[in-house]
């Protein structure tokens, strides 16, 4: 294999979810692209890496100090949805069902990986709540052990605000799933988080 091809396959395969075979296919696709398209792609990647910022209000990605969601005057500023990563914001936004603001933690508490509460943007969330405009915090964290630990930690920290409504996204049986194939923990969450009809 050519050294140049080996180099690009090696670099692309370092991306999450990209194995060597996929990296080779991507490399060959890039080779077939117009030179101008490849230059624009490389420039966009370089600019993204050097110019991207984190919103000073919610820790979402932005090209300015304040992200477009926080600048949007149509959003409900009394509700904040707390998520782990920027990708979670995109997933929720794609539903077009949520009209409040967000807060991106930047991960979850994971002692095994050396990530503690101080490594996350929890203090920024508490600072935003202390300003008094926020009435509800929705904790939209994963159902992993680390996600549950983070949810528990944050809910305890939010207890110092007795007038603040703290909720969690519903957990349990997914739409279209059959109960007999669900694990016990999922069923337990579904029963615990049941909704009135």
C-alpha positions in Angstrom: 0.0 0.0 0.0 1.2 3.5 -0.8 2.6 5.5 2.1 0.2 8.3 1.4 -2.7 5.9 1.3 -1.5 4.2 4.5 -1.3 7.6 6.2 -4.8 8.7 5.4 -6.3 5.3 6.3 -4.4 5.4 9.6 -5.7 8.9 10.4 -9.3 8.2 9.4 -9.4 5.0 11.3 -8.6 6.9 14.5 -12.1 8.4 14.3 -14.7 6.7 16.5 -16.7 4.0 14.7 -14.4 4.0 11.7 -12.5 0.8 11.2 -9.6 0.3 8.7 -12.0 -1.0 6.0 -14.3 2.0 6.2 -11.3 4.3 6.4 -10.0 2.7 3.2 -13.4 3.2 1.4 -13.5 6.9 2.6 -9.9 7.4 1.4 -10.7 6.0 -2.0 -13.8 8.2 -2.2 -11.8 11.3 -1.3 -9.3 10.3 -4.1 -12.2 10.4 -6.6 -13.6 13.8 -5.4 -12.9 17.0 -7.2 -9.7 18.7 -5.9 -11.7 21.8 -4.9 -14.1 19.7 -2.9 -11.3 18.1 -1.0 -9.7 21.4 -0.3 -13.0 22.8 1.0 -13.5 19.8 3.2 -9.9 20.0 4.6 -10.4 23.8 5.2 -13.8 23.2 7.0 -12.2 20.6 9.3 -9.3 22.9 10.1 -11.5 25.9 10.7 -13.9 23.8 12.8 -11.0 22.6 15.0 -9.4 26.0 15.5 -12.5 28.4 15.5 -15.2 26.4 17.4 -16.1 27.8 20.8 -18.2 26.7 23.7 -21.2 28.8 24.6 -20.5 30.7 27.8 -24.1 30.2 28.9 -24.9 26.5 28.1 -21.6 24.9 27.0 -23.0 24.0 23.5 -20.8 24.4 20.5 -20.9 27.7 18.8 -19.0 30.0 16.4 -19.5 32.9 18.8 -19.5 33.3 22.6 -23.3 32.7 22.7 -24.8 29.9 20.7 -27.8 30.4 18.4 -30.1 28.5 20.8 -29.3 30.8 23.7 -29.6 33.9 21.4 -33.1 32.8 20.1 -35.6 35.1 21.7 -38.4 32.6 20.9 -37.1 29.9 23.3 -38.7 29.3 26.7 -36.0 30.6 29.1 -37.7 29.1 32.1 -36.9 25.5 31.1 -33.4 24.0 30.8 -32.7 20.5 29.5 -29.5 19.1 30.9 -27.7 16.7 28.5 -24.3 14.9 28.4 -22.9 15.9 25.0 -23.6 18.3 22.1 -24.9 15.3 20.1 -27.8 15.0 22.6 -28.8 18.6 21.8 -29.0 17.7 18.1 -31.0 14.6 18.8 -33.6 16.5 20.9 -33.7 19.4 18.5 -34.4 17.0 15.6 -37.7 16.0 17.3 -38.9 19.6 17.1 -40.8 19.0 20.4 -38.7 20.9 22.9 -38.6 24.8 22.9 -36.6 25.5 26.0 -32.8 26.0 26.5 -30.1 23.5 27.1 -27.1 22.9 29.3 -24.3 20.6 28.0 -22.4 18.9 30.9 -19.5 17.7 28.7 -19.8 14.1 29.9 -20.9 12.1 33.0 -19.4 11.3 36.3 -17.2 8.2 35.8 -14.6 7.4 38.5 -13.3 4.6 36.4 -12.3 7.1 33.7 -11.2 9.7 36.3 -14.1 12.1 35.6 -15.5 13.7 38.7 -18.2 16.3 39.2 -15.6 19.1 39.0 -14.7 18.0 35.4 -18.3 18.7 34.2 -20.0 22.0 33.7 -22.3 21.6 36.8 -21.2 24.8 38.4 -22.2 26.8 35.3 -25.6 25.2 35.4 -26.0 26.2 39.1 -24.8 29.8 38.3 -27.5 30.0 35.6 -30.2 28.7 38.0 -29.1 31.2 40.7 -30.0 34.1 38.3 -33.7 33.1 39.0 -35.2 32.9 35.5 -35.1 29.1 35.3 -38.2 27.3 36.8 -37.7 23.7 35.6 -34.6 21.6 34.9 -35.1 18.4 32.8 -32.3 15.9 33.3 -31.9 14.0 30.0 -29.0 11.7 30.8 -28.3 8.2 29.6 -29.5 5.2 31.6 -26.0 3.9 32.2 -24.6 3.6 35.7 -22.5 6.7 35.1 -25.6 8.6 33.8 -27.7 7.5 36.8 -24.8 8.6 39.1 -24.6 12.0 37.4 -28.4 12.4 37.6 -28.4 11.6 41.3 -25.5 14.0 42.0 -27.1 16.9 40.1 -30.6 16.3 41.6 -29.0 16.5 45.1 -27.2 19.7 44.2 -30.5 21.2 42.8 -32.3 20.4 46.0 -30.9 23.7 47.4 -33.4 25.4 45.1 -36.8 24.3 46.7 -38.9 26.3 44.1 -37.1 24.7 41.2 -39.0 21.8 39.4 -36.5 19.0 38.6 -37.7 16.3 36.2 -36.1 13.5 34.2 -36.9 12.2 30.8 -39.2 9.2 30.9 -37.4 5.8 31.0 -38.8 2.4 30.3 -40.3 0.3 27.5 -39.6 1.8 24.1 -42.3 2.4 21.5 -42.8 -0.8 19.6 -41.0 -3.0 22.1 -42.5 -6.1 23.7 -42.4 -6.5 27.5 -41.3 -10.1 27.4 -38.0 -9.0 25.7 -37.2 -6.1 28.0 -34.7 -6.6 30.8 -35.8 -6.3 34.5 -34.2 -2.9 35.0 -36.0 -1.4 32.0 -39.3 -2.9 33.2 -38.7 -1.5 36.7 -38.1 2.0 35.3 -41.2 1.7 33.2 -43.4 0.8 36.2 -41.7 3.4 38.4 -42.1 6.2 35.7 -45.7 5.2 34.7 -47.9 8.0 33.4 -51.6 8.7 33.9 -54.0 8.1 31.0 
